[in-house]
């Protein structure tokens, strides 16, 4: 288990919901859960994004200074997760230390939704972001997920977002 100083790591395992930090062995379960983010039915297809996701996960799962991977486990199965990734930028008035955490891939298996698991995951990433002296947490939320983030204190921004797909 990776310890980053977040209070949730100390929770003992049980047959009910258990919040813990992901390990290298969790990669296949997480990949199956992440497919739900993209409404894909066949988690066994070997598309390029899945190969890259496996490699990325294997590289970063063990580095609690850069990435946080909380998972909720029920009866040995991961049913909810999210990712906090540190992004370094130039310090500025809106980000004095230049340290932003990007919260992404918050997902709960449909059979386990409405039990507060995503709220626990978001809280864990928030605790971690504070522990590494991040200035803020940024995320993009689906309409269904916005209430979770608003309850956690997130506010909508008006800054337009642009992207370039390479």
N, C-alpha and C positions, 0 to 999 in steps of 0.2 A: 504494500500500500504506500502511496506517495503522500507525504505529509507536507502541507504548505502553511500550517498554522491556522487553517480554517476549523471552526469548532465542530463541524459536521463529521470530520474524519474519526472522531472519538466514539461515534455511535456503535454499539455492539451489533453483530449480525443477528438476524432473526428470520422467522418464516414470513413475517409481514414485510411492509415496505422498509427498505434499508438504503439510506443515502451513503454513498462512498465515492471514492475517486477511482476512475477507470484505470485498468492495468493493460499491459500488452495483450493479455489473453482475451480481452473484451472486444477486440477489433471485429471479429466476424459478427457478433451480436449487434454491435453498434452500426455496422454497415447495413445490416438488414433493417434496423430501425430508421436509419437515414433515408432509405429508399422511400419510406412513407412521406417524407418531405416533398417528394417529387411525384407523388401519386403513381409510382411504378408498382406493378403487380408482381413481376418476376424478379425476385432478389438474387437469383442465381445467374442472371445474364452478366457477362463480363464486359461491360461498357468501359470506355476509357476513364470516365470520372471515378468509377469504382476502384480501378487499379491505382489511380493517383490518390484517392482517399485512403486506401490501405497503406500506401507508402507514407503519406503525410502523417497519419495516425501513429504508425510505428516509429516515426522520427521524433514526434513531439510529445507523445503520451508521458514520457518519463521526465519532462522538463517543467517542473512546477513554477519556474520563474518566468516562463513564456506563455504557457497554456494551462488551462484548468478544464478538466473533463469530469464533472460530477455525473453520477448515474444513480438512478433509483432501481433497486433490484427487489423483485418479489419472487419468492420460491425459486431462486437461482436464475431467474431470467431478468435481463435488463428491460425495463418497461418505459423508462424516461431518461432523457439526457439533454445536455446542452454543452456548448463550448464557449469558453472565454479565452480570447487570444490577445496578447499584448501587442499593440502597434506603437512603434516609436516614431515620433515626428519632431519637428522643430518646436521648442517651447514658444508659446505665444500667449496673448491675454486670455484666450479661451481654454487654454491647455498649458498652464504654467510650467509643468515638468515635461511636457511633450509625451505623456504616457496615457494612451487611450486603450481601453479594453473593448474589443469587438465581441459582442455576444451574438452567437449564431447557432443554428441547428437545434433550437429548443424543440423537442418533439416528445410526445407521450403516445404510446401505443393506444389506438382507439378504445380497446377494451378496458383501459386503465385511466381514462380521462375523467376529469371532474373530481379528483381525489386530492388535489393540492400538490401533486408531484412536480409539475412545472414551476410552481411557486417555490418549492424547496430548491430546485435546480437553480433558478434565478437568484435566490438568496445566497446560495453557495458561491456562485460566480461573483456576486456583489461583495461578499465577505473577502473573497480572494483578491478582487480588484483593490479593495482598501488595504489589504495586507502587503501588496506590492507597490503601494503609493501611486496608483493610477489617478489621473485627474478626473476621468469620466468614463462612462460606459456608453457606447453607441450600439444601436441595433436597428434593424428593419423588422417590422412586425406585420404579420397578417392581421386582417380585421378580427379574426377569432382570438388572436393572442393579445390584442391591445389591452384588454382589461387586466390581465396578469401584470403587465408592465406598469400600467397606471397605478395599480394598488401598491406596487413596489416603489413608487415615487418617480418613475420616468415621466418625462414631459415630451410632447410632440414638438418638433422643430419645424421651422418654415423654410429652412435652407433647401434650395433645390438640389437634387442629387443628379449627377451626370455619370455615365459610365461609357467606357470604350471596351468592347469585347475584342480580345486579341486572338 
